[in-house]
Amino acid sequence: MFSWLFRRKPVGKVVVQPIGEVFDWPKETILTPCDRLIFAVPSASVGDDETFGDIIHCNDDANFAMPESDDKIYIQLESGMSIWLSRSVQAIVLGCDDDDLSAKRIRVTSDSDDTN
């Protein structure tokens, strides 16, 4: 009955994502930053009849911004906070400060990971 509770969690792999480069983010793929960062995803990924919580699943302490002058949703996460989306998007990683241009380490976990 509760077998899902005891299922072995995929470990994932750590990748290094350069700041400002677009990357494909498959739906239900969990990203856990090893460094503090901001994910930018298209605002069109959340439909008119949907809320952020329908599409974006992350820690309650994440910070969101959606400037009216931009077509992106910005999600700031601290190291160790996980996030996944209900649909595939193209996203960008940004630094949290204007002078933060270093590539960011992100743990990528998906159901297709080989955990054996």
Secondary structure, 3 states (H helix, E strand, C coil): CCHHHHCCCCCCEEEEECCCCEEEECCCCEEEECCCEEEEEEHHHCCCCCCHHHHEEECCCCEEECCCCCCEEEEEECCCCCEEECCCEEEEEECCCCCCCCCEEEEEECCCCCCC
